[in-house]
């Protein structure tokens, strides 16, 4: 009997919990959306924002590595305005720096981002004045009076009926006009900025500015000549172009990825083992063999090996394989993409414009992106493969979007208010009553923490999905990430979150009425879904006010850089970071444009949708943008860099979604005036033209601005007298190398070890190390070939012919005073991840240097094999004296002091006969063409060395020597 009573009580408790859950699903917001919650949110938001701002002002002068890294690393032209050490010294530069100054300091992508931010501020300040000035007085004076209604509810039209709702229709028209007006005004400004970008000296000096990218080339045209024939089908009168077809690099990217992984792993073990060089641990570090190692099967399962010995051998084997694959790349099959470069930028753009709607032989001809913008592993994908990946990717995103509905509903019910969880879980209710203060803290932390975690994780998920979808460029991928994130947020966090309770109530009411004997159609009509949805939107609107107010706190957290500050401190004090990790800690972080554009679009969409039914949302959103426009300006000026510059191409993505947000808000307005207006519904009918007018506005802007934004010229200028007398090609236009796959020419990274462990390092290997820079000292068992410089011997910095201090070959010794990104920003292994390819530090990788007298002494060896001395880009080294650069800082490209002076006295590479263009039917060369500087074969398209200019002859060489691993050979003689 006792057991029966216990079971009966359990069933009753479960039934009561189920009933409470059903009630919460119908109305989950009543418990937490009291009027006081808005006041509390406003107070805490402003209070914590001011606290963080004051804390930032106090910490900034003493933490320049975190709060102003760009002041130290930028060159003179791209340096942000100087700041004093005063507490509020940062305010002046942020307020006074103009847009034209920002273009040079932070790049066009960042300038367009700040312009978008200012546009949102101006839009919502004006909408707040208009909306609150019209709607609040109307709703307060014309709304029916209820004694229990609070002020937050009174300003909504939930109690306003009939002709009084004409104010909503009038505001809807004004809102659309204001949004369209600002979009049009800024579209013109973006066009002006783009034309300035096209006219800039940097753009005219860039190879990508006059290069075309041809994709989906059929097999019969996969040659340098074939690319010329394809372009001739579009513009038969085009001038001579230099072309390069891509070659299959096969396993080379995977090999280099494995090499980089092994080098970093070796650095980690060495950093821990040599943390205290005077007291080495008794046991050497161990690791498991890599599964991608061909010799993995020879090791017993689960056995660990000596990490230093294994990884050094693994690195050596990988470099041997990389060398062999690089030498055989020209014997590989050509791929389905290639490049064509022209002397005149206007001609390249006009051909791209002419080919915009044409696809000769099924190809796609577009302007080439920057080389560092290309996602190389996606380039060989066929149209069918990209279509399958895109369809599969969209399926997974749709599945994720739908699957998130259930947890989103649970978060909206229980996480926002833990009291709701207590209603369905009695044991938790007892704990909640006993420990009210503790659970209040948990509730205050859990909701924003989980929401922030979602904000951090979702961009990573979508970015990885879109890499697999086949995007060819990183900037296009980021734009697609922002678009997919916006779709996900609008569907789940706005639409589902807002209408979930209404749909649940509607369905449950229909089911209840049909159970009572009504037919389904009568039950649906009696439920009045439109009215229920409108009331639900008004009821939930206070939540969005509090949520928008809390965004101010998020903006202040961004400024304070709390995570970076804490992580940097912990990494330095409580772990054994490698020199590479220490250098990366001082590098400026990359700005996540996709995430921030999504946030701005989502805030704007929420406010536009709720602005007419909850006017207080408008000033809440305006307050956020008014604050963030200055905070983000500081972040982009002094902290963040643009990893891959697109030239402001995010604008179109933002513009399209702002138009969509305005259209979506019109549907909310139509719903409000339909259910609350008079019987004639004239207010609702006048809202119907608005979505169509916004679509027409979008079409107008596209036709008026887009071609001028995307193309430097839309007409061919072959007979331009200013360009007709110029040399056909500059000797520095290394098309195949600059637009070749980076794995063909990028130097391999070198293991970095702290200089304090230099004396102990050689003993760890038991004498197996040799001087990798000395061609005659190679031993079969040596670990060498890591250095990115070359020399006949190691010379003292700035003193040719004198031996440098003894070092450890095969490793880069990094002294304590050089653990700073400022000394390594010119190296691709560091700079590419922190804006080095976008000219923010003074150089872009595809800049075409002018042929000036004495240039051969200014530029030394390039990292690409087989390139003549006259064509090699080399940046002068920094001697540490502080005399070079700006303000004693080493300018962009200055190398580590261990690499200084090593190129002096080295012999030049021999020059080979030039290989001229690939266009069939090219006339005999003129005297001017024959007088061009001789180039290595392959750099003019085709030739014995082909793609990338790699040498084809095999030379017997010591596998342990420097040149064996770095693939630099000349006529059988080692450098």
Secondary structure, DSSP 4 states (H G I P E B T S, - for coil): -HHHHHHHHHHHHHHHHHHHHHHHHH-TTTTT--HHHHHHHHHHHHHHHHHHHHHHHHHHTT-HHHH-THHHHS-TTTPPPP--SSTTHHHHHHHH--HHHHHHHH-HHHHHHHHHHHHHHHHHHHHHHHHIIIIIHHHHHHSPP-TT--HHHHTSGGG--GGGGHHHHHHHHHHHHHHHHHHHHHHHHHHHHHHHHHHSHHHHTBSGGGEEEEES--GGG-SHHHHHHHHHHH-TT----EEEEEE--TTHHHHHHHHHHHHHHHHHHHHHHTTTTTS--SS--EEEPPTTSTTGGGSPTT-EEEHHHHHHHHHHHHHHHHHHHHHTGGGSPEEEEEEEE-S-HHHHHHHHHHTTT--GGG-EEEE---GGGB-HHHHT--HHHHHHHHHHHHHHHHHHHHHHHHHHHHIIIIIS-HHHHHHH-HHHHHHHHH-HHHHHHHHHHHHHHHHHHHHHHHHHHHHHHHHHTT-SBHHHHHHHHHHHHHHHHIIIIIIIHHHHHHHHHHHHHHHHHHHTT--HHHHHHHH-HHHHHHHHHHHHHHHHHHHHHHHHHHHHHHHHTHHHHHHHHHHHHHS---HHHHHHHTSPPBP-HHHHHHHHHHHHHHHHHHTTT-THHHHHHHHHHHHHHHHHHHIIIII-B-SS--SSTTHHHHHHHHHHHHHHHHHHHHHHHHHHS-TT-HHHHTTHHHHHHHHHHHHHHHHHHHHHHH-S-SS--TT-HHHHTS-SS-TT--HHHHTS-GGGTSPPP--EEEGGGHHHHHHHTTS----TT-GGG--TT------S---SS-EETTEEEEEPPP--TTSEEE-GGG-SGGGTTTSHHHHGGGTGGGTTTS--TTB-----TTHHHH----SSTT--GGG---PPPP-SSS-SSSTT---TTPPPGGGTTTTTTPPPPPP--------TTPPPPPHHHHTSPP--TTTTSSSTTTGGG---------TTSHHHHHT--BTTB--
